[in-house]
Amino acid sequence: MPELPEVETVRAGLARHVLDREIAAVEVRGPLGVRVIRRQLGGADELAARLVGRRFTSAVRRGKFLWLPLREAGGPAEETLFAHLGMSGQFLLPDRVPQGQQLPEHPHLRVRITFADDGVLDFHDQRTFGHLAVTDLVPTLDGGPGGDAGGGLSEPVLPDVAQHIGRDLLDPLLAQGSPGRAALVRRIRSSERGVKRALLDQELVSGVGNIYADEALWEARLHYDRPGSRLPSARVQLLLDAATDVMRAALKAGGTSFDSLYVDVNGSSGYFDRSLRVYGREGRPCDRCGTPITREAFANRSSFRCPRCQRRPAGR
């Protein structure tokens, strides 16, 4: 599933290409397209009615969640197109074609947004776990900015369906030394659950998924099942710093692309997978000590770790 760096790469691409362009038409393609807009209670007709004639004012992200605030001419943004990429969702910008001609059909095209200037924004989703919906913007619960709008933070609003989502580690309100970071450390240390489960809890801190959790745990030399309650504050801080650094590095590389599913809006792959230390490296030597990396079952997925650098805690 795309994590913060992959979603931020998509957000930045959308900000460059689709803002302030009038939406002329919206098409939902077939039953699988209907599945992608399953959270739009009025279906395809409602989606089109709430998009056509309006413009995206910005592209905003919190963790793995992405939204494009909408406005009509001269009006404030009170609604937004909310998107979750799921496992295989992609926003893509196909080449523009002369008016009256048809763009080639992609087998995983689910929703097509056409702009008044004939440009097109497509949403592809092979597995259809992603979703799109126009929803209301509401004030943030803490009064802070809703998310990252690129080069600055957004207004203190966010989609009503995302009110429960925690801030992410690239948010200045969770920066090292901030009250938000101190509160996050306390919450992790108050729990008996393993620290990887805490990192993956999107209501606690958003944006970290399986890949970057494993990478951060390796950097911090922590086993994924070590309880937060057994860690001093400094070790939790070290883990959060590691997760932040790993995601910043991944973002510079355009994210992690294992196949054609994880690409930016122009279809380009990221290349951070070349820098991964443990994830997907079962049997390869640890870059620190040379011990073969192991793969273990974890919450219906896998965890990768170095058995020597990340020893299992006693009693777990």
Contacts in CASP RR format, 6 or more apart in sequence:
PFRMAT RR
TARGET T0000
AUTHOR 0000-0000-0000
METHOD contacts of the structure
MODEL  1
MPELPEVETVRAGLARHVLDREIAAVEVRGPLGVRVIRRQLGGADELAAR
LVGRRFTSAVRRGKFLWLPLREAGGPAEETLFAHLGMSGQFLLPDRVPQG
QQLPEHPHLRVRITFADDGVLDFHDQRTFGHLAVTDLVPTLDGGPGGDAG
GGLSEPVLPDVAQHIGRDLLDPLLAQGSPGRAALVRRIRSSERGVKRALL
DQELVSGVGNIYADEALWEARLHYDRPGSRLPSARVQLLLDAATDVMRAA
LKAGGTSFDSLYVDVNGSSGYFDRSLRVYGREGRPCDRCGTPITREAFAN
RSSFRCPRCQRRPAGR
1 64 0 8 1.000
1 85 0 8 1.000
1 86 0 8 1.000
1 87 0 8 1.000
1 209 0 8 1.000
1 210 0 8 1.000
2 10 0 8 1.000
2 64 0 8 1.000
2 85 0 8 1.000
2 86 0 8 1.000
2 89 0 8 1.000
2 262 0 8 1.000
3 64 0 8 1.000
3 207 0 8 1.000
3 208 0 8 1.000
3 209 0 8 1.000
3 211 0 8 1.000
3 212 0 8 1.000
3 247 0 8 1.000
3 250 0 8 1.000
3 256 0 8 1.000
4 61 0 8 1.000
4 63 0 8 1.000
4 64 0 8 1.000
4 168 0 8 1.000
4 169 0 8 1.000
4 170 0 8 1.000
4 206 0 8 1.000
4 207 0 8 1.000
4 208 0 8 1.000
4 212 0 8 1.000
4 247 0 8 1.000
4 251 0 8 1.000
5 212 0 8 1.000
5 247 0 8 1.000
5 250 0 8 1.000
5 251 0 8 1.000
5 253 0 8 1.000
5 254 0 8 1.000
5 255 0 8 1.000
5 256 0 8 1.000
5 272 0 8 1.000
6 85 0 8 1.000
6 254 0 8 1.000
6 255 0 8 1.000
6 256 0 8 1.000
6 262 0 8 1.000
7 61 0 8 1.000
7 63 0 8 1.000
7 64 0 8 1.000
7 65 0 8 1.000
7 66 0 8 1.000
7 85 0 8 1.000
7 207 0 8 1.000
8 61 0 8 1.000
8 148 0 8 1.000
8 170 0 8 1.000
8 251 0 8 1.000
9 251 0 8 1.000
9 254 0 8 1.000
9 255 0 8 1.000
9 264 0 8 1.000
9 270 0 8 1.000
10 66 0 8 1.000
10 85 0 8 1.000
10 90 0 8 1.000
10 91 0 8 1.000
10 264 0 8 1.000
10 265 0 8 1.000
11 59 0 8 1.000
11 60 0 8 1.000
11 61 0 8 1.000
11 66 0 8 1.000
11 148 0 8 1.000
11 150 0 8 1.000
12 59 0 8 1.000
12 150 0 8 1.000
12 264 0 8 1.000
13 59 0 8 1.000
13 264 0 8 1.000
13 265 0 8 1.000
13 266 0 8 1.000
14 56 0 8 1.000
14 59 0 8 1.000
14 66 0 8 1.000
14 68 0 8 1.000
14 91 0 8 1.000
14 121 0 8 1.000
14 265 0 8 1.000
15 58 0 8 1.000
15 59 0 8 1.000
15 149 0 8 1.000
15 150 0 8 1.000
17 93 0 8 1.000
17 121 0 8 1.000
17 265 0 8 1.000
18 56 0 8 1.000
18 59 0 8 1.000
18 68 0 8 1.000
18 93 0 8 1.000
18 115 0 8 1.000
18 121 0 8 1.000
19 55 0 8 1.000
19 56 0 8 1.000
19 57 0 8 1.000
19 58 0 8 1.000
19 59 0 8 1.000
20 55 0 8 1.000
20 56 0 8 1.000
20 57 0 8 1.000
21 55 0 8 1.000
21 56 0 8 1.000
21 115 0 8 1.000
21 116 0 8 1.000
21 117 0 8 1.000
21 119 0 8 1.000
22 53 0 8 1.000
22 54 0 8 1.000
22 55 0 8 1.000
22 115 0 8 1.000
22 116 0 8 1.000
22 117 0 8 1.000
23 51 0 8 1.000
23 52 0 8 1.000
23 53 0 8 1.000
23 54 0 8 1.000
23 55 0 8 1.000
23 56 0 8 1.000
23 113 0 8 1.000
23 114 0 8 1.000
23 115 0 8 1.000
23 116 0 8 1.000
24 52 0 8 1.000
24 53 0 8 1.000
24 114 0 8 1.000
24 115 0 8 1.000
24 116 0 8 1.000
25 48 0 8 1.000
25 52 0 8 1.000
25 112 0 8 1.000
25 113 0 8 1.000
25 114 0 8 1.000
26 44 0 8 1.000
26 47 0 8 1.000
26 48 0 8 1.000
26 51 0 8 1.000
26 52 0 8 1.000
26 111 0 8 1.000
26 112 0 8 1.000
26 113 0 8 1.000
26 114 0 8 1.000
27 111 0 8 1.000
27 112 0 8 1.000
27 114 0 8 1.000
28 34 0 8 1.000
28 36 0 8 1.000
28 37 0 8 1.000
28 43 0 8 1.000
28 44 0 8 1.000
28 47 0 8 1.000
28 110 0 8 1.000
28 111 0 8 1.000
29 109 0 8 1.000
29 110 0 8 1.000
29 111 0 8 1.000
29 112 0 8 1.000
30 110 0 8 1.000
32 110 0 8 1.000
32 125 0 8 1.000
32 128 0 8 1.000
33 110 0 8 1.000
33 111 0 8 1.000
33 125 0 8 1.000
33 128 0 8 1.000
34 43 0 8 1.000
34 44 0 8 1.000
35 110 0 8 1.000
35 128 0 8 1.000
36 110 0 8 1.000
36 111 0 8 1.000
36 123 0 8 1.000
36 125 0 8 1.000
36 128 0 8 1.000
36 130 0 8 1.000
36 131 0 8 1.000
36 132 0 8 1.000
37 43 0 8 1.000
37 44 0 8 1.000
37 47 0 8 1.000
37 111 0 8 1.000
37 131 0 8 1.000
37 132 0 8 1.000
37 133 0 8 1.000
38 131 0 8 1.000
39 131 0 8 1.000
39 133 0 8 1.000
39 135 0 8 1.000
39 161 0 8 1.000
40 46 0 8 1.000
40 47 0 8 1.000
40 132 0 8 1.000
40 133 0 8 1.000
40 134 0 8 1.000
46 134 0 8 1.000
47 111 0 8 1.000
47 132 0 8 1.000
47 133 0 8 1.000
47 134 0 8 1.000
50 70 0 8 1.000
50 79 0 8 1.000
50 134 0 8 1.000
51 70 0 8 1.000
51 81 0 8 1.000
51 113 0 8 1.000
51 134 0 8 1.000
53 72 0 8 1.000
54 70 0 8 1.000
54 71 0 8 1.000
54 72 0 8 1.000
55 70 0 8 1.000
55 71 0 8 1.000
55 72 0 8 1.000
56 68 0 8 1.000
56 69 0 8 1.000
56 70 0 8 1.000
56 81 0 8 1.000
57 68 0 8 1.000
57 69 0 8 1.000
57 70 0 8 1.000
57 71 0 8 1.000
57 77 0 8 1.000
58 68 0 8 1.000
58 69 0 8 1.000
58 77 0 8 1.000
58 149 0 8 1.000
58 154 0 8 1.000
59 66 0 8 1.000
59 67 0 8 1.000
59 68 0 8 1.000
59 149 0 8 1.000
59 150 0 8 1.000
60 66 0 8 1.000
60 67 0 8 1.000
60 68 0 8 1.000
60 69 0 8 1.000
60 80 0 8 1.000
60 146 0 8 1.000
60 147 0 8 1.000
60 148 0 8 1.000
60 149 0 8 1.000
60 154 0 8 1.000
60 158 0 8 1.000
61 67 0 8 1.000
61 147 0 8 1.000
61 148 0 8 1.000
62 146 0 8 1.000
62 147 0 8 1.000
62 148 0 8 1.000
62 158 0 8 1.000
62 162 0 8 1.000
62 165 0 8 1.000
62 166 0 8 1.000
62 167 0 8 1.000
62 168 0 8 1.000
62 171 0 8 1.000
62 206 0 8 1.000
63 165 0 8 1.000
63 166 0 8 1.000
63 168 0 8 1.000
63 202 0 8 1.000
63 206 0 8 1.000
63 207 0 8 1.000
64 84 0 8 1.000
64 85 0 8 1.000
64 202 0 8 1.000
64 206 0 8 1.000
64 207 0 8 1.000
64 209 0 8 1.000
65 82 0 8 1.000
65 83 0 8 1.000
65 84 0 8 1.000
65 159 0 8 1.000
65 162 0 8 1.000
65 165 0 8 1.000
65 206 0 8 1.000
66 82 0 8 1.000
66 83 0 8 1.000
66 84 0 8 1.000
66 85 0 8 1.000
67 80 0 8 1.000
67 81 0 8 1.000
67 82 0 8 1.000
67 83 0 8 1.000
67 158 0 8 1.000
67 159 0 8 1.000
67 162 0 8 1.000
68 80 0 8 1.000
68 81 0 8 1.000
68 83 0 8 1.000
69 77 0 8 1.000
69 79 0 8 1.000
69 80 0 8 1.000
69 137 0 8 1.000
69 154 0 8 1.000
70 77 0 8 1.000
70 79 0 8 1.000
70 80 0 8 1.000
70 81 0 8 1.000
70 134 0 8 1.000
71 77 0 8 1.000
77 137 0 8 1.000
77 155 0 8 1.000
77 157 0 8 1.000
78 136 0 8 1.000
78 137 0 8 1.000
79 134 0 8 1.000
79 135 0 8 1.000
79 136 0 8 1.000
79 137 0 8 1.000
80 134 0 8 1.000
80 135 0 8 1.000
80 136 0 8 1.000
80 137 0 8 1.000
80 159 0 8 1.000
81 132 0 8 1.000
81 133 0 8 1.000
81 134 0 8 1.000
82 132 0 8 1.000
82 133 0 8 1.000
82 134 0 8 1.000
82 135 0 8 1.000
82 159 0 8 1.000
82 161 0 8 1.000
82 162 0 8 1.000
83 91 0 8 1.000
83 123 0 8 1.000
83 130 0 8 1.000
83 131 0 8 1.000
83 132 0 8 1.000
84 130 0 8 1.000
84 131 0 8 1.000
85 125 0 8 1.000
85 130 0 8 1.000
86 125 0 8 1.000
86 127 0 8 1.000
86 129 0 8 1.000
86 130 0 8 1.000
86 131 0 8 1.000
87 127 0 8 1.000
87 129 0 8 1.000
87 130 0 8 1.000
87 261 0 8 1.000
88 108 0 8 1.000
88 124 0 8 1.000
88 125 0 8 1.000
88 126 0 8 1.000
88 127 0 8 1.000
88 129 0 8 1.000
88 130 0 8 1.000
88 261 0 8 1.000
89 123 0 8 1.000
89 124 0 8 1.000
89 125 0 8 1.000
89 126 0 8 1.000
89 127 0 8 1.000
89 129 0 8 1.000
89 130 0 8 1.000
89 261 0 8 1.000
90 123 0 8 1.000
90 124 0 8 1.000
90 125 0 8 1.000
90 261 0 8 1.000
90 263 0 8 1.000
90 267 0 8 1.000
91 121 0 8 1.000
91 122 0 8 1.000
91 123 0 8 1.000
91 265 0 8 1.000
92 121 0 8 1.000
92 122 0 8 1.000
92 123 0 8 1.000
92 124 0 8 1.000
92 263 0 8 1.000
92 265 0 8 1.000
92 266 0 8 1.000
92 267 0 8 1.000
93 119 0 8 1.000
93 120 0 8 1.000
93 121 0 8 1.000
93 122 0 8 1.000
93 265 0 8 1.000
93 266 0 8 1.000
94 103 0 8 1.000
94 104 0 8 1.000
94 106 0 8 1.000
94 120 0 8 1.000
94 122 0 8 1.000
95 103 0 8 1.000
96 118 0 8 1.000
96 119 0 8 1.000
96 120 0 8 1.000
97 103 0 8 1.000
97 118 0 8 1.000
99 118 0 8 1.000
103 120 0 8 1.000
106 122 0 8 1.000
106 124 0 8 1.000
108 124 0 8 1.000
108 125 0 8 1.000
108 126 0 8 1.000
109 122 0 8 1.000
109 123 0 8 1.000
109 124 0 8 1.000
110 123 0 8 1.000
110 124 0 8 1.000
110 125 0 8 1.000
110 128 0 8 1.000
111 122 0 8 1.000
111 123 0 8 1.000
111 132 0 8 1.000
112 120 0 8 1.000
112 121 0 8 1.000
112 122 0 8 1.000
112 123 0 8 1.000
113 120 0 8 1.000
113 121 0 8 1.000
113 122 0 8 1.000
113 123 0 8 1.000
114 120 0 8 1.000
115 121 0 8 1.000
123 132 0 8 1.000
126 261 0 8 1.000
133 161 0 8 1.000
135 159 0 8 1.000
135 160 0 8 1.000
135 161 0 8 1.000
136 159 0 8 1.000
136 160 0 8 1.000
137 157 0 8 1.000
137 158 0 8 1.000
137 159 0 8 1.000
137 160 0 8 1.000
138 157 0 8 1.000
138 158 0 8 1.000
138 159 0 8 1.000
138 160 0 8 1.000
138 163 0 8 1.000
139 156 0 8 1.000
139 157 0 8 1.000
140 146 0 8 1.000
140 156 0 8 1.000
140 157 0 8 1.000
140 158 0 8 1.000
140 163 0 8 1.000
141 163 0 8 1.000
142 173 0 8 1.000
143 156 0 8 1.000
144 153 0 8 1.000
144 156 0 8 1.000
144 173 0 8 1.000
145 153 0 8 1.000
145 154 0 8 1.000
145 155 0 8 1.000
145 156 0 8 1.000
145 173 0 8 1.000
146 153 0 8 1.000
146 154 0 8 1.000
146 155 0 8 1.000
146 156 0 8 1.000
146 157 0 8 1.000
146 158 0 8 1.000
147 153 0 8 1.000
147 154 0 8 1.000
147 158 0 8 1.000
147 167 0 8 1.000
147 171 0 8 1.000
148 154 0 8 1.000
148 168 0 8 1.000
148 170 0 8 1.000
148 171 0 8 1.000
153 171 0 8 1.000
153 172 0 8 1.000
158 165 0 8 1.000
164 203 0 8 1.000
165 202 0 8 1.000
165 203 0 8 1.000
165 206 0 8 1.000
166 202 0 8 1.000
166 203 0 8 1.000
166 204 0 8 1.000
166 205 0 8 1.000
166 206 0 8 1.000
167 173 0 8 1.000
167 174 0 8 1.000
167 180 0 8 1.000
167 205 0 8 1.000
167 206 0 8 1.000
168 174 0 8 1.000
168 205 0 8 1.000
168 206 0 8 1.000
168 207 0 8 1.000
168 208 0 8 1.000
169 205 0 8 1.000
169 207 0 8 1.000
169 208 0 8 1.000
169 240 0 8 1.000
169 243 0 8 1.000
169 244 0 8 1.000
169 247 0 8 1.000
170 244 0 8 1.000
170 247 0 8 1.000
170 248 0 8 1.000
172 178 0 8 1.000
173 180 0 8 1.000
174 180 0 8 1.000
174 181 0 8 1.000
174 184 0 8 1.000
174 205 0 8 1.000
175 181 0 8 1.000
176 237 0 8 1.000
176 240 0 8 1.000
176 241 0 8 1.000
181 237 0 8 1.000
181 240 0 8 1.000
184 204 0 8 1.000
184 205 0 8 1.000
184 240 0 8 1.000
185 233 0 8 1.000
185 236 0 8 1.000
185 237 0 8 1.000
185 240 0 8 1.000
187 198 0 8 1.000
187 204 0 8 1.000
188 195 0 8 1.000
188 198 0 8 1.000
188 204 0 8 1.000
188 228 0 8 1.000
188 231 0 8 1.000
188 236 0 8 1.000
189 228 0 8 1.000
189 229 0 8 1.000
189 231 0 8 1.000
189 233 0 8 1.000
189 236 0 8 1.000
190 229 0 8 1.000
191 198 0 8 1.000
191 227 0 8 1.000
191 228 0 8 1.000
191 229 0 8 1.000
192 227 0 8 1.000
192 228 0 8 1.000
192 229 0 8 1.000
193 227 0 8 1.000
193 228 0 8 1.000
194 224 0 8 1.000
194 225 0 8 1.000
194 226 0 8 1.000
194 227 0 8 1.000
194 228 0 8 1.000
195 217 0 8 1.000
195 222 0 8 1.000
195 224 0 8 1.000
195 225 0 8 1.000
195 226 0 8 1.000
195 227 0 8 1.000
195 228 0 8 1.000
195 231 0 8 1.000
195 236 0 8 1.000
195 239 0 8 1.000
196 213 0 8 1.000
196 214 0 8 1.000
196 217 0 8 1.000
196 224 0 8 1.000
196 225 0 8 1.000
196 298 0 8 1.000
196 303 0 8 1.000
197 299 0 8 1.000
198 204 0 8 1.000
198 205 0 8 1.000
198 228 0 8 1.000
199 205 0 8 1.000
199 208 0 8 1.000
199 209 0 8 1.000
199 213 0 8 1.000
199 216 0 8 1.000
199 217 0 8 1.000
199 239 0 8 1.000
199 243 0 8 1.000
200 208 0 8 1.000
200 209 0 8 1.000
200 210 0 8 1.000
200 213 0 8 1.000
200 299 0 8 1.000
205 240 0 8 1.000
207 247 0 8 1.000
208 216 0 8 1.000
208 243 0 8 1.000
208 247 0 8 1.000
210 279 0 8 1.000
210 301 0 8 1.000
210 302 0 8 1.000
210 303 0 8 1.000
211 256 0 8 1.000
211 276 0 8 1.000
211 279 0 8 1.000
212 243 0 8 1.000
212 246 0 8 1.000
212 247 0 8 1.000
212 250 0 8 1.000
213 224 0 8 1.000
213 243 0 8 1.000
214 224 0 8 1.000
214 278 0 8 1.000
214 279 0 8 1.000
214 303 0 8 1.000
214 304 0 8 1.000
214 305 0 8 1.000
215 242 0 8 1.000
215 243 0 8 1.000
215 246 0 8 1.000
215 276 0 8 1.000
215 277 0 8 1.000
215 278 0 8 1.000
215 279 0 8 1.000
216 239 0 8 1.000
216 242 0 8 1.000
216 243 0 8 1.000
216 246 0 8 1.000
217 223 0 8 1.000
217 224 0 8 1.000
217 239 0 8 1.000
217 242 0 8 1.000
217 305 0 8 1.000
217 310 0 8 1.000
218 277 0 8 1.000
218 278 0 8 1.000
218 305 0 8 1.000
218 306 0 8 1.000
218 309 0 8 1.000
218 310 0 8 1.000
219 242 0 8 1.000
219 245 0 8 1.000
219 246 0 8 1.000
219 277 0 8 1.000
220 235 0 8 1.000
220 238 0 8 1.000
220 239 0 8 1.000
220 242 0 8 1.000
221 309 0 8 1.000
221 310 0 8 1.000
222 231 0 8 1.000
222 235 0 8 1.000
222 239 0 8 1.000
222 310 0 8 1.000
223 305 0 8 1.000
223 310 0 8 1.000
223 311 0 8 1.000
223 312 0 8 1.000
223 313 0 8 1.000
223 316 0 8 1.000
224 298 0 8 1.000
224 303 0 8 1.000
224 305 0 8 1.000
224 310 0 8 1.000
225 312 0 8 1.000
225 313 0 8 1.000
225 316 0 8 1.000
226 313 0 8 1.000
226 316 0 8 1.000
227 313 0 8 1.000
227 316 0 8 1.000
228 236 0 8 1.000
230 313 0 8 1.000
231 239 0 8 1.000
249 272 0 8 1.000
249 275 0 8 1.000
250 256 0 8 1.000
250 272 0 8 1.000
250 275 0 8 1.000
253 270 0 8 1.000
253 271 0 8 1.000
253 272 0 8 1.000
253 274 0 8 1.000
253 275 0 8 1.000
254 264 0 8 1.000
254 270 0 8 1.000
254 271 0 8 1.000
254 272 0 8 1.000
255 262 0 8 1.000
255 270 0 8 1.000
255 271 0 8 1.000
255 272 0 8 1.000
256 262 0 8 1.000
256 270 0 8 1.000
256 272 0 8 1.000
256 273 0 8 1.000
256 276 0 8 1.000
257 263 0 8 1.000
257 269 0 8 1.000
257 270 0 8 1.000
257 271 0 8 1.000
257 273 0 8 1.000
258 273 0 8 1.000
260 269 0 8 1.000
262 269 0 8 1.000
262 270 0 8 1.000
263 269 0 8 1.000
263 270 0 8 1.000
264 270 0 8 1.000
277 286 0 8 1.000
277 287 0 8 1.000
278 286 0 8 1.000
278 293 0 8 1.000
278 304 0 8 1.000
278 305 0 8 1.000
278 306 0 8 1.000
279 304 0 8 1.000
280 293 0 8 1.000
280 295 0 8 1.000
280 302 0 8 1.000
280 304 0 8 1.000
281 293 0 8 1.000
281 304 0 8 1.000
282 292 0 8 1.000
282 293 0 8 1.000
282 294 0 8 1.000
282 295 0 8 1.000
282 304 0 8 1.000
283 292 0 8 1.000
283 293 0 8 1.000
283 294 0 8 1.000
284 292 0 8 1.000
284 293 0 8 1.000
285 291 0 8 1.000
285 292 0 8 1.000
285 293 0 8 1.000
286 292 0 8 1.000
286 293 0 8 1.000
286 306 0 8 1.000
286 308 0 8 1.000
286 309 0 8 1.000
288 306 0 8 1.000
288 309 0 8 1.000
289 306 0 8 1.000
289 308 0 8 1.000
289 309 0 8 1.000
290 306 0 8 1.000
290 308 0 8 1.000
291 306 0 8 1.000
291 307 0 8 1.000
291 308 0 8 1.000
291 309 0 8 1.000
292 307 0 8 1.000
293 304 0 8 1.000
293 305 0 8 1.000
293 306 0 8 1.000
294 304 0 8 1.000
294 305 0 8 1.000
294 306 0 8 1.000
294 307 0 8 1.000
295 302 0 8 1.000
295 303 0 8 1.000
295 304 0 8 1.000
296 302 0 8 1.000
296 303 0 8 1.000
296 304 0 8 1.000
296 305 0 8 1.000
297 303 0 8 1.000
END
